[in-house]
Amino acid sequence: LLDRIDLRIEVPAVSASDLIRPDRAEKSAAVALRVARARTIQRERFERHGATSATTNAHCSPSVIEEIAMPDASGLALLRDASEKLGFSARAYHRVLKVARTLADLEASETVGRIHLAEAISYRMSSERMAQAA
């Protein structure tokens, strides 16, 4: 069942001092604009690749995500190593690619880099597995 969940994030309790500090977080409107731009990038990419049935990276087929999210050499090495060390299923492998492609889209990056893959891989891991992988 956990193999079907793409993002697994442990959220620590927020201290009272953090709650009363002035807000330094990114504004919701800025986040919404970045997400809208990423979705436009994705829609246009799917049209260019003839995958018009997909509207987001999350909904595209494994063959399409392999084509549009092929990482650079260092990212590919990281993904291969993580897949072997953490025992990713085929589903997990493709979902990591989808999340990494989405992270790259949120940055308006044409390529999926090692940093995008590292973040996507971290979202699939519990803190215990992260310590084990280190």
N, CA, C and O atoms as CSV, one atom per row, in Angstrom:
chain,resi,resn,atom,element,x,y,z
A,1,LEU,N,N,0.823,-1.198,0.000
A,1,LEU,CA,C,0.000,0.000,0.000
A,1,LEU,C,C,0.870,1.267,0.000
A,1,LEU,O,O,0.580,2.216,-0.728
A,2,LEU,N,N,1.926,1.282,0.807
A,2,LEU,CA,C,2.792,2.466,0.845
A,2,LEU,C,C,3.456,2.747,-0.495
A,2,LEU,O,O,3.822,3.888,-0.779
A,3,ASP,N,N,3.613,1.722,-1.317
A,3,ASP,CA,C,4.229,1.900,-2.631
A,3,ASP,C,C,3.403,2.836,-3.505
A,3,ASP,O,O,3.927,3.423,-4.451
A,4,ARG,N,N,2.127,2.979,-3.200
A,4,ARG,CA,C,1.231,3.837,-3.979
A,4,ARG,C,C,1.209,5.285,-3.488
A,4,ARG,O,O,0.559,6.136,-4.095
A,5,ILE,N,N,1.909,5.561,-2.406
A,5,ILE,CA,C,1.939,6.917,-1.847
A,5,ILE,C,C,3.252,7.578,-2.258
A,5,ILE,O,O,4.333,7.096,-1.921
A,6,ASP,N,N,3.143,8.685,-2.990
A,6,ASP,CA,C,4.326,9.338,-3.552
A,6,ASP,C,C,5.088,10.191,-2.551
A,6,ASP,O,O,6.319,10.201,-2.563
A,7,LEU,N,N,4.388,10.897,-1.695
A,7,LEU,CA,C,5.026,11.838,-0.783
A,7,LEU,C,C,4.795,11.403,0.656
A,7,LEU,O,O,3.657,11.365,1.124
A,8,ARG,N,N,5.862,11.078,1.348
A,8,ARG,CA,C,5.795,10.668,2.753
A,8,ARG,C,C,6.692,11.616,3.533
A,8,ARG,O,O,7.918,11.529,3.451
A,9,ILE,N,N,6.095,12.502,4.273
A,9,ILE,CA,C,6.863,13.537,4.959
A,9,ILE,C,C,6.515,13.525,6.441
A,9,ILE,O,O,5.343,13.593,6.813
A,10,GLU,N,N,7.539,13.438,7.280
A,10,GLU,CA,C,7.328,13.546,8.714
A,10,GLU,C,C,7.338,15.028,9.069
A,10,GLU,O,O,8.261,15.757,8.707
A,11,VAL,N,N,6.309,15.463,9.777
A,11,VAL,CA,C,6.173,16.871,10.132
A,11,VAL,C,C,6.351,17.009,11.642
A,11,VAL,O,O,5.527,16.512,12.409
A,12,PRO,N,N,7.409,17.672,12.070
A,12,PRO,CA,C,7.627,17.837,13.512
A,12,PRO,C,C,6.649,18.852,14.101
A,12,PRO,O,O,6.079,19.673,13.382
A,13,ALA,N,N,6.468,18.785,15.399
A,13,ALA,CA,C,5.618,19.755,16.084
A,13,ALA,C,C,6.227,21.150,15.937
A,13,ALA,O,O,7.447,21.302,15.882
A,14,VAL,N,N,5.373,22.148,15.876
A,14,VAL,CA,C,5.818,23.533,15.752
A,14,VAL,C,C,5.868,24.138,17.150
A,14,VAL,O,O,4.908,24.033,17.913
A,15,SER,N,N,6.975,24.763,17.478
A,15,SER,CA,C,7.120,25.376,18.802
A,15,SER,C,C,6.322,26.672,18.873
A,15,SER,O,O,5.999,27.275,17.849
A,16,ALA,N,N,6.012,27.089,20.093
A,16,ALA,CA,C,5.266,28.330,20.298
A,16,ALA,C,C,6.041,29.519,19.745
A,16,ALA,O,O,5.448,30.431,19.168
A,17,SER,N,N,7.358,29.516,19.916
A,17,SER,CA,C,8.155,30.644,19.414
A,17,SER,C,C,8.102,30.731,17.893
A,17,SER,O,O,8.122,31.826,17.331
A,18,ASP,N,N,8.033,29.582,17.227
A,18,ASP,CA,C,7.912,29.592,15.767
A,18,ASP,C,C,6.545,30.095,15.325
A,18,ASP,O,O,6.417,30.720,14.272
A,19,LEU,N,N,5.532,29.825,16.126
A,19,LEU,CA,C,4.180,30.261,15.774
A,19,LEU,C,C,4.013,31.773,15.867
A,19,LEU,O,O,3.220,32.354,15.126
A,20,ILE,N,N,4.750,32.415,16.769
A,20,ILE,CA,C,4.553,33.854,16.967
A,20,ILE,C,C,5.566,34.715,16.214
A,20,ILE,O,O,5.484,35.943,16.246
A,21,ARG,N,N,6.520,34.074,15.536
A,21,ARG,CA,C,7.491,34.828,14.731
A,21,ARG,C,C,6.796,35.466,13.540
A,21,ARG,O,O,5.771,34.969,13.073
A,22,PRO,N,N,7.351,36.565,13.050
A,22,PRO,CA,C,6.790,37.145,11.820
A,22,PRO,C,C,6.846,36.122,10.679
A,22,PRO,O,O,7.778,35.323,10.584
A,23,ASP,N,N,5.856,36.166,9.845
A,23,ASP,CA,C,5.737,35.213,8.738
A,23,ASP,C,C,6.820,35.462,7.695
A,23,ASP,O,O,6.902,36.545,7.117
A,24,ARG,N,N,7.661,34.435,7.457
A,24,ARG,CA,C,8.702,34.535,6.429
A,24,ARG,C,C,8.463,33.528,5.314
A,24,ARG,O,O,9.300,33.363,4.426
A,25,ALA,N,N,7.341,32.869,5.363
A,25,ALA,CA,C,7.050,31.838,4.364
A,25,ALA,C,C,6.629,32.472,3.038
A,25,ALA,O,O,6.206,33.627,2.978
A,26,GLU,N,N,6.761,31.685,2.000
A,26,GLU,CA,C,6.317,32.122,0.675
A,26,GLU,C,C,4.798,32.319,0.703
A,26,GLU,O,O,4.076,31.489,1.254
A,27,LYS,N,N,4.329,33.378,0.130
A,27,LYS,CA,C,2.895,33.691,0.121
A,27,LYS,C,C,2.133,32.694,-0.746
A,27,LYS,O,O,2.652,32.201,-1.747
A,28,SER,N,N,0.907,32.407,-0.351
A,28,SER,CA,C,0.071,31.443,-1.075
A,28,SER,C,C,-0.126,31.843,-2.530
A,28,SER,O,O,-0.135,30.984,-3.411
A,29,ALA,N,N,-0.284,33.123,-2.789
A,29,ALA,CA,C,-0.484,33.584,-4.166
A,29,ALA,C,C,0.740,33.282,-5.026
A,29,ALA,O,O,0.604,32.925,-6.197
A,30,ALA,N,N,1.920,33.420,-4.459
A,30,ALA,CA,C,3.149,33.120,-5.207
A,30,ALA,C,C,3.249,31.626,-5.494
A,30,ALA,O,O,3.654,31.225,-6.585
A,31,VAL,N,N,2.879,30.808,-4.515
A,31,VAL,CA,C,2.899,29.355,-4.711
A,31,VAL,C,C,1.886,28.970,-5.786
A,31,VAL,O,O,2.189,28.171,-6.672
A,32,ALA,N,N,0.688,29.536,-5.706
A,32,ALA,CA,C,-0.356,29.225,-6.688
A,32,ALA,C,C,0.090,29.594,-8.100
A,32,ALA,O,O,-0.180,28.853,-9.046
A,33,LEU,N,N,0.760,30.718,-8.252
A,33,LEU,CA,C,1.254,31.141,-9.563
A,33,LEU,C,C,2.309,30.169,-10.083
A,33,LEU,O,O,2.298,29.812,-11.261
A,34,ARG,N,N,3.219,29.739,-9.210
A,34,ARG,CA,C,4.256,28.780,-9.607
A,34,ARG,C,C,3.638,27.449,-10.028
A,34,ARG,O,O,4.079,26.839,-11.001
A,35,VAL,N,N,2.621,27.000,-9.298
A,35,VAL,CA,C,1.939,25.747,-9.646
A,35,VAL,C,C,1.223,25.890,-10.985
A,35,VAL,O,O,1.288,24.986,-11.818
A,36,ALA,N,N,0.545,27.009,-11.202
A,36,ALA,CA,C,-0.152,27.230,-12.474
A,36,ALA,C,C,0.837,27.225,-13.640
A,36,ALA,O,O,0.551,26.657,-14.694
A,37,ARG,N,N,1.988,27.848,-13.455
A,37,ARG,CA,C,3.008,27.853,-14.511
A,37,ARG,C,C,3.528,26.440,-14.779
A,37,ARG,O,O,3.728,26.053,-15.931
A,38,ALA,N,N,3.744,25.676,-13.710
A,38,ALA,CA,C,4.230,24.302,-13.872
A,38,ALA,C,C,3.207,23.454,-14.622
A,38,ALA,O,O,3.578,22.636,-15.464
A,39,ARG,N,N,1.934,23.642,-14.326
A,39,ARG,CA,C,0.892,22.871,-15.019
A,39,ARG,C,C,0.823,23.256,-16.497
A,39,ARG,O,O,0.578,22.402,-17.349
A,40,THR,N,N,1.035,24.524,-16.801
A,40,THR,CA,C,1.070,24.959,-18.199
A,40,THR,C,C,2.256,24.321,-18.912
A,40,THR,O,O,2.120,23.844,-20.039
A,41,ILE,N,N,3.413,24.311,-18.268
A,41,ILE,CA,C,4.603,23.666,-18.835
A,41,ILE,C,C,4.301,22.203,-19.134
A,41,ILE,O,O,4.630,21.703,-20.210
A,42,GLN,N,N,3.673,21.519,-18.182
A,42,GLN,CA,C,3.364,20.100,-18.352
A,42,GLN,C,C,2.386,19.878,-19.504
A,42,GLN,O,O,2.601,19.005,-20.344
A,43,ARG,N,N,1.329,20.658,-19.542
A,43,ARG,CA,C,0.324,20.509,-20.599
A,43,ARG,C,C,0.953,20.717,-21.979
A,43,ARG,O,O,0.695,19.948,-22.905
A,44,GLU,N,N,1.774,21.753,-22.111
A,44,GLU,CA,C,2.431,22.020,-23.397
A,44,GLU,C,C,3.401,20.899,-23.767
A,44,GLU,O,O,3.497,20.523,-24.935
A,45,ARG,N,N,4.114,20.367,-22.784
A,45,ARG,CA,C,5.050,19.269,-23.043
A,45,ARG,C,C,4.294,18.034,-23.531
A,45,ARG,O,O,4.729,17.382,-24.481
A,46,PHE,N,N,3.176,17.707,-22.899
A,46,PHE,CA,C,2.402,16.535,-23.310
A,46,PHE,C,C,1.866,16.710,-24.726
A,46,PHE,O,O,1.830,15.751,-25.498
A,47,GLU,N,N,1.452,17.920,-25.072
A,47,GLU,CA,C,0.984,18.188,-26.434
A,47,GLU,C,C,2.114,17.974,-27.439
A,47,GLU,O,O,1.898,17.373,-28.491
A,48,ARG,N,N,3.315,18.457,-27.126
A,48,ARG,CA,C,4.469,18.273,-28.022
A,48,ARG,C,C,4.815,16.801,-28.205
A,48,ARG,O,O,5.277,16.403,-29.275
A,49,HIS,N,N,4.597,15.991,-27.179
A,49,HIS,CA,C,4.922,14.563,-27.238
A,49,HIS,C,C,3.730,13.707,-27.663
A,49,HIS,O,O,3.819,12.479,-27.669
A,50,GLY,N,N,2.623,14.344,-28.017
A,50,GLY,CA,C,1.447,13.599,-28.467
A,50,GLY,C,C,0.754,12.819,-27.365
A,50,GLY,O,O,-0.013,11.898,-27.647
A,51,ALA,N,N,1.012,13.171,-26.126
A,51,ALA,CA,C,0.385,12.488,-24.983
A,51,ALA,C,C,-0.730,13.369,-24.437
A,51,ALA,O,O,-0.700,13.790,-23.281
A,52,THR,N,N,-1.705,13.637,-25.283
A,52,THR,CA,C,-2.750,14.595,-24.927
A,52,THR,C,C,-3.718,14.075,-23.872
A,52,THR,O,O,-4.482,14.859,-23.309
A,53,SER,N,N,-3.706,12.777,-23.592
A,53,SER,CA,C,-4.599,12.260,-22.550
A,53,SER,C,C,-4.069,12.588,-21.155
A,53,SER,O,O,-4.831,12.563,-20.189
A,54,ALA,N,N,-2.786,12.895,-21.035
A,54,ALA,CA,C,-2.200,13.262,-19.743
A,54,ALA,C,C,-2.271,14.774,-19.573
A,54,ALA,O,O,-2.006,15.530,-20.508
A,55,THR,N,N,-2.628,15.200,-18.374
A,55,THR,CA,C,-2.673,16.635,-18.097
A,55,THR,C,C,-1.633,17.050,-17.066
A,55,THR,O,O,-1.273,18.224,-16.979
A,56,THR,N,N,-1.149,16.088,-16.285
A,56,THR,CA,C,-0.100,16.359,-15.300
A,56,THR,C,C,0.891,15.200,-15.310
A,56,THR,O,O,0.592,14.120,-15.819
A,57,ASN,N,N,2.053,15.431,-14.750
A,57,ASN,CA,C,3.052,14.369,-14.666
A,57,ASN,C,C,2.513,13.165,-13.908
A,57,ASN,O,O,2.820,12.022,-14.245
A,58,ALA,N,N,1.715,13.423,-12.892
A,58,ALA,CA,C,1.169,12.334,-12.073
A,58,ALA,C,C,0.312,11.379,-12.888
A,58,ALA,O,O,0.195,10.203,-12.540
A,59,HIS,N,N,-0.286,11.864,-13.962
A,59,HIS,CA,C,-1.224,11.053,-14.743
A,59,HIS,C,C,-0.656,10.515,-16.048
A,59,HIS,O,O,-1.395,9.922,-16.834
A,60,CYS,N,N,0.620,10.704,-16.298
A,60,CYS,CA,C,1.166,10.191,-17.558
A,60,CYS,C,C,1.660,8.756,-17.390
A,60,CYS,O,O,1.902,8.290,-16.277
A,61,SER,N,N,1.798,8.086,-18.496
A,61,SER,CA,C,2.191,6.673,-18.495
A,61,SER,C,C,3.680,6.524,-18.171
A,61,SER,O,O,4.447,7.478,-18.306
A,62,PRO,N,N,4.083,5.329,-17.743
A,62,PRO,CA,C,5.509,5.090,-17.483
A,62,PRO,C,C,6.392,5.381,-18.698
A,62,PRO,O,O,7.481,5.935,-18.549
A,63,SER,N,N,5.939,5.017,-19.885
A,63,SER,CA,C,6.768,5.252,-21.070
A,63,SER,C,C,6.928,6.743,-21.351
A,63,SER,O,O,7.995,7.184,-21.778
A,64,VAL,N,N,5.877,7.518,-21.115
A,64,VAL,CA,C,5.963,8.966,-21.342
A,64,VAL,C,C,6.868,9.609,-20.299
A,64,VAL,O,O,7.701,10.448,-20.642
A,65,ILE,N,N,6.720,9.231,-19.032
A,65,ILE,CA,C,7.562,9.861,-18.005
A,65,ILE,C,C,9.029,9.513,-18.223
A,65,ILE,O,O,9.902,10.340,-17.958
A,66,GLU,N,N,9.312,8.313,-18.696
A,66,GLU,CA,C,10.706,7.964,-18.993
A,66,GLU,C,C,11.269,8.849,-20.100
A,66,GLU,O,O,12.454,9.181,-20.097
A,67,GLU,N,N,10.423,9.225,-21.035
A,67,GLU,CA,C,10.860,10.071,-22.150
A,67,GLU,C,C,11.050,11.523,-21.718
A,67,GLU,O,O,12.032,12.158,-22.103
A,68,ILE,N,N,10.124,12.053,-20.925
A,68,ILE,CA,C,10.150,13.483,-20.596
A,68,ILE,C,C,10.919,13.816,-19.321
A,68,ILE,O,O,11.195,14.985,-19.052
A,69,ALA,N,N,11.265,12.806,-18.542
A,69,ALA,CA,C,11.940,13.070,-17.269
A,69,ALA,C,C,13.307,12.415,-17.189
A,69,ALA,O,O,13.818,12.183,-16.093
A,70,MET,N,N,13.901,12.116,-18.323
A,70,MET,CA,C,15.210,11.476,-18.305
A,70,MET,C,C,16.208,12.411,-17.624
A,70,MET,O,O,16.459,13.512,-18.113
A,71,PRO,N,N,16.774,11.978,-16.501
A,71,PRO,CA,C,17.687,12.855,-15.767
A,71,PRO,C,C,19.061,12.956,-16.426
A,71,PRO,O,O,19.403,12.183,-17.321
A,72,ASP,N,N,19.832,13.928,-15.956
A,72,ASP,CA,C,21.214,14.037,-16.415
A,72,ASP,C,C,22.008,12.848,-15.867
A,72,ASP,O,O,21.472,12.049,-15.099
A,73,ALA,N,N,23.270,12.727,-16.253
A,73,ALA,CA,C,24.071,11.542,-15.903
A,73,ALA,C,C,24.189,11.339,-14.397
A,73,ALA,O,O,24.046,10.215,-13.915
A,74,SER,N,N,24.448,12.407,-13.649
A,74,SER,CA,C,24.594,12.238,-12.198
A,74,SER,C,C,23.257,11.903,-11.549
A,74,SER,O,O,23.208,11.151,-10.576
A,75,GLY,N,N,22.174,12.457,-12.084
A,75,GLY,CA,C,20.846,12.127,-11.576
A,75,GLY,C,C,20.484,10.686,-11.857
A,75,GLY,O,O,19.891,10.008,-11.018
A,76,LEU,N,N,20.845,10.218,-13.045
A,76,LEU,CA,C,20.571,8.828,-13.408
A,76,LEU,C,C,21.336,7.870,-12.500
A,76,LEU,O,O,20.802,6.840,-12.089
A,77,ALA,N,N,22.582,8.206,-12.188
A,77,ALA,CA,C,23.378,7.369,-11.277
A,77,ALA,C,C,22.749,7.343,-9.886
A,77,ALA,O,O,22.680,6.287,-9.256
A,78,LEU,N,N,22.291,8.496,-9.406
A,78,LEU,CA,C,21.629,8.562,-8.102
A,78,LEU,C,C,20.365,7.720,-8.091
A,78,LEU,O,O,20.126,6.967,-7.147
A,79,LEU,N,N,19.557,7.843,-9.130
A,79,LEU,CA,C,18.311,7.087,-9.207
A,79,LEU,C,C,18.579,5.589,-9.263
A,79,LEU,O,O,17.890,4.808,-8.607
A,80,ARG,N,N,19.561,5.191,-10.031
A,80,ARG,CA,C,19.917,3.772,-10.124
A,80,ARG,C,C,20.378,3.244,-8.767
A,80,ARG,O,O,19.935,2.185,-8.323
A,81,ASP,N,N,21.267,3.986,-8.117
A,81,ASP,CA,C,21.779,3.559,-6.812
A,81,ASP,C,C,20.667,3.486,-5.771
A,81,ASP,O,O,20.589,2.522,-5.010
A,82,ALA,N,N,19.807,4.502,-5.738
A,82,ALA,CA,C,18.709,4.512,-4.768
A,82,ALA,C,C,17.738,3.375,-5.044
A,82,ALA,O,O,17.257,2.728,-4.113
A,83,SER,N,N,17.449,3.129,-6.309
A,83,SER,CA,C,16.527,2.047,-6.673
A,83,SER,C,C,17.050,0.702,-6.193
A,83,SER,O,O,16.296,-0.118,-5.668
A,84,GLU,N,N,18.347,0.482,-6.378
A,84,GLU,CA,C,18.948,-0.786,-5.952
A,84,GLU,C,C,19.035,-0.882,-4.435
A,84,GLU,O,O,18.678,-1.907,-3.853
A,85,LYS,N,N,19.505,0.172,-3.800
A,85,LYS,CA,C,19.721,0.152,-2.350
A,85,LYS,C,C,18.403,0.093,-1.576
A,85,LYS,O,O,18.313,-0.571,-0.544
A,86,LEU,N,N,17.392,0.785,-2.075
A,86,LEU,CA,C,16.119,0.868,-1.368
A,86,LEU,C,C,15.088,-0.117,-1.896
A,86,LEU,O,O,13.980,-0.201,-1.366
A,87,GLY,N,N,15.444,-0.858,-2.932
A,87,GLY,CA,C,14.549,-1.879,-3.463
A,87,GLY,C,C,13.271,-1.319,-4.071
A,87,GLY,O,O,12.183,-1.844,-3.832
A,88,PHE,N,N,13.401,-0.254,-4.857
A,88,PHE,CA,C,12.219,0.328,-5.493
A,88,PHE,C,C,11.561,-0.667,-6.438
A,88,PHE,O,O,12.240,-1.380,-7.177
A,89,SER,N,N,10.252,-0.706,-6.406
A,89,SER,CA,C,9.496,-1.451,-7.407
A,89,SER,C,C,9.476,-0.614,-8.685
A,89,SER,O,O,9.919,0.534,-8.687
A,90,ALA,N,N,8.963,-1.190,-9.762
A,90,ALA,CA,C,8.825,-0.422,-11.012
A,90,ALA,C,C,7.909,0.775,-10.778
A,90,ALA,O,O,8.159,1.867,-11.288
A,91,ARG,N,N,6.847,0.563,-10.003
A,91,ARG,CA,C,5.921,1.659,-9.690
A,91,ARG,C,C,6.662,2.772,-8.950
A,91,ARG,O,O,6.526,3.944,-9.304
A,92,ALA,N,N,7.437,2.422,-7.936
A,92,ALA,CA,C,8.163,3.423,-7.150
A,92,ALA,C,C,9.154,4.188,-8.029
A,92,ALA,O,O,9.278,5.407,-7.912
A,93,TYR,N,N,9.854,3.476,-8.903
A,93,TYR,CA,C,10.818,4.095,-9.814
A,93,TYR,C,C,10.133,5.166,-10.666
A,93,TYR,O,O,10.626,6.289,-10.772
A,94,HIS,N,N,9.003,4.817,-11.268
A,94,HIS,CA,C,8.304,5.764,-12.134
A,94,HIS,C,C,7.696,6.914,-11.335
A,94,HIS,O,O,7.644,8.045,-11.817
A,95,ARG,N,N,7.247,6.636,-10.141
A,95,ARG,CA,C,6.679,7.712,-9.322
A,95,ARG,C,C,7.756,8.692,-8.879
A,95,ARG,O,O,7.505,9.895,-8.806
A,96,VAL,N,N,8.937,8.200,-8.587
A,96,VAL,CA,C,10.046,9.102,-8.261
A,96,VAL,C,C,10.343,9.994,-9.467
A,96,VAL,O,O,10.556,11.196,-9.305
A,97,LEU,N,N,10.359,9.425,-10.664
A,97,LEU,CA,C,10.573,10.233,-11.871
A,97,LEU,C,C,9.486,11.296,-12.023
A,97,LEU,O,O,9.780,12.436,-12.382
A,98,LYS,N,N,8.235,10.929,-11.754
A,98,LYS,CA,C,7.129,11.886,-11.882
A,98,LYS,C,C,7.275,13.036,-10.891
A,98,LYS,O,O,7.091,14.198,-11.253
A,99,VAL,N,N,7.605,12.716,-9.654
A,99,VAL,CA,C,7.780,13.765,-8.646
A,99,VAL,C,C,8.983,14.638,-8.998
A,99,VAL,O,O,8.911,15.862,-8.885
A,100,ALA,N,N,10.079,14.027,-9.419
A,100,ALA,CA,C,11.271,14.795,-9.799
A,100,ALA,C,C,10.980,15.718,-10.984
A,100,ALA,O,O,11.411,16.871,-10.990
A,101,ARG,N,N,10.250,15.217,-11.988
A,101,ARG,CA,C,9.892,16.047,-13.140
A,101,ARG,C,C,9.028,17.220,-12.684
A,101,ARG,O,O,9.184,18.336,-13.180
A,102,THR,N,N,8.120,16.972,-11.741
A,102,THR,CA,C,7.264,18.035,-11.223
A,102,THR,C,C,8.085,19.069,-10.458
A,102,THR,O,O,7.862,20.270,-10.612
A,103,LEU,N,N,9.023,18.622,-9.645
A,103,LEU,CA,C,9.893,19.555,-8.925
A,103,LEU,C,C,10.685,20.417,-9.908
A,103,LEU,O,O,10.840,21.620,-9.693
A,104,ALA,N,N,11.179,19.816,-10.972
A,104,ALA,CA,C,11.895,20.576,-12.001
A,104,ALA,C,C,10.955,21.577,-12.672
A,104,ALA,O,O,11.348,22.711,-12.944
A,105,ASP,N,N,9.719,21.161,-12.939
A,105,ASP,CA,C,8.746,22.069,-13.557
A,105,ASP,C,C,8.437,23.255,-12.648
A,105,ASP,O,O,8.272,24.376,-13.129
A,106,LEU,N,N,8.357,23.019,-11.343
A,106,LEU,CA,C,8.091,24.111,-10.402
A,106,LEU,C,C,9.216,25.137,-10.403
A,106,LEU,O,O,9.000,26.300,-10.060
A,107,GLU,N,N,10.409,24.712,-10.786
A,107,GLU,CA,C,11.550,25.628,-10.919
A,107,GLU,C,C,11.726,26.102,-12.358
A,107,GLU,O,O,12.670,26.833,-12.661
A,108,ALA,N,N,10.823,25.690,-13.243
A,108,ALA,CA,C,10.909,26.005,-14.673
A,108,ALA,C,C,12.214,25.492,-15.268
A,108,ALA,O,O,12.801,26.135,-16.138
A,109,SER,N,N,12.664,24.337,-14.798
A,109,SER,CA,C,13.891,23.724,-15.293
A,109,SER,C,C,13.564,22.746,-16.419
A,109,SER,O,O,12.690,21.891,-16.276
A,110,GLU,N,N,14.266,22.880,-17.526
A,110,GLU,CA,C,14.052,21.978,-18.665
A,110,GLU,C,C,14.482,20.553,-18.351
A,110,GLU,O,O,13.884,19.592,-18.836
A,111,THR,N,N,15.525,20.425,-17.535
A,111,THR,CA,C,16.061,19.096,-17.251
A,111,THR,C,C,15.795,18.695,-15.805
A,111,THR,O,O,15.687,19.533,-14.910
A,112,VAL,N,N,15.695,17.387,-15.612
A,112,VAL,CA,C,15.576,16.829,-14.269
A,112,VAL,C,C,16.999,16.580,-13.785
A,112,VAL,O,O,17.727,15.764,-14.350
A,113,GLY,N,N,17.375,17.279,-12.753
A,113,GLY,CA,C,18.733,17.154,-12.232
A,113,GLY,C,C,18.814,16.286,-10.995
A,113,GLY,O,O,17.809,15.812,-10.464
A,114,ARG,N,N,20.024,16.098,-10.563
A,114,ARG,CA,C,20.287,15.282,-9.370
A,114,ARG,C,C,19.533,15.821,-8.154
A,114,ARG,O,O,19.007,15.047,-7.354
A,115,ILE,N,N,19.482,17.141,-8.014
A,115,ILE,CA,C,18.810,17.745,-6.859
A,115,ILE,C,C,17.320,17.422,-6.859
A,115,ILE,O,O,16.740,17.175,-5.802
A,116,HIS,N,N,16.700,17.422,-8.032
A,116,HIS,CA,C,15.271,17.092,-8.124
A,116,HIS,C,C,15.040,15.634,-7.744
A,116,HIS,O,O,14.092,15.306,-7.030
A,117,LEU,N,N,15.915,14.773,-8.228
A,117,LEU,CA,C,15.787,13.346,-7.905
A,117,LEU,C,C,16.047,13.083,-6.432
A,117,LEU,O,O,15.343,12.283,-5.815
A,118,ALA,N,N,17.040,13.739,-5.861
A,118,ALA,CA,C,17.333,13.547,-4.437
A,118,ALA,C,C,16.130,13.940,-3.587
A,118,ALA,O,O,15.783,13.243,-2.634
A,119,GLU,N,N,15.500,15.051,-3.931
A,119,GLU,CA,C,14.318,15.483,-3.179
A,119,GLU,C,C,13.167,14.505,-3.372
A,119,GLU,O,O,12.492,14.149,-2.406
A,120,ALA,N,N,12.934,14.068,-4.596
A,120,ALA,CA,C,11.846,13.115,-4.864
A,120,ALA,C,C,12.075,11.800,-4.124
A,120,ALA,O,O,11.139,11.228,-3.565
A,121,ILE,N,N,13.309,11.325,-4.121
A,121,ILE,CA,C,13.635,10.082,-3.407
A,121,ILE,C,C,13.400,10.263,-1.911
A,121,ILE,O,O,12.883,9.362,-1.249
A,122,SER,N,N,13.776,11.420,-1.381
A,122,SER,CA,C,13.606,11.654,0.060
A,122,SER,C,C,12.136,11.620,0.458
A,122,SER,O,O,11.811,11.234,1.581
A,123,TYR,N,N,11.244,12.019,-0.445
A,123,TYR,CA,C,9.814,12.003,-0.136
A,123,TYR,C,C,9.243,10.593,-0.057
A,123,TYR,O,O,8.164,10.400,0.503
A,124,ARG,N,N,9.937,9.617,-0.599
A,124,ARG,CA,C,9.468,8.223,-0.540
A,124,ARG,C,C,9.986,7.487,0.687
A,124,ARG,O,O,9.571,6.361,0.962
A,125,MET,N,N,10.873,8.109,1.409
A,125,MET,CA,C,11.563,7.396,2.481
A,125,MET,C,C,11.139,7.875,3.861
A,125,MET,O,O,10.905,9.065,4.069
A,126,SER,N,N,11.041,6.947,4.797
A,126,SER,CA,C,10.846,7.308,6.193
A,126,SER,C,C,12.199,7.728,6.756
A,126,SER,O,O,13.231,7.489,6.129
A,127,SER,N,N,12.204,8.340,7.915
A,127,SER,CA,C,13.469,8.782,8.507
A,127,SER,C,C,14.388,7.599,8.801
A,127,SER,O,O,15.609,7.723,8.700
A,128,GLU,N,N,13.807,6.448,9.167
A,128,GLU,CA,C,14.633,5.266,9.428
A,128,GLU,C,C,15.333,4.804,8.149
A,128,GLU,O,O,16.520,4.479,8.176
A,129,ARG,N,N,14.612,4.773,7.043
A,129,ARG,CA,C,15.205,4.337,5.777
A,129,ARG,C,C,16.231,5.342,5.285
A,129,ARG,O,O,17.209,4.958,4.644
A,130,MET,N,N,16.024,6.634,5.573
A,130,MET,CA,C,17.002,7.641,5.164
A,130,MET,C,C,18.314,7.418,5.904
A,130,MET,O,O,19.388,7.518,5.310
A,131,ALA,N,N,18.234,7.117,7.194
A,131,ALA,CA,C,19.445,6.855,7.970
A,131,ALA,C,C,20.139,5.602,7.456
A,131,ALA,O,O,21.367,5.545,7.402
A,132,GLN,N,N,19.360,4.607,7.081
A,132,GLN,CA,C,19.900,3.351,6.554
A,132,GLN,C,C,20.608,3.586,5.218
A,132,GLN,O,O,21.639,2.974,4.943
A,133,ALA,N,N,20.057,4.464,4.399
A,133,ALA,CA,C,20.600,4.705,3.062
A,133,ALA,C,C,21.868,5.559,3.096
A,133,ALA,O,O,22.678,5.511,2.170
A,134,ALA,N,N,22.033,6.324,4.142
A,134,ALA,CA,C,23.175,7.252,4.219
A,134,ALA,C,C,24.509,6.558,4.350
A,134,ALA,O,O,25.544,7.220,4.424
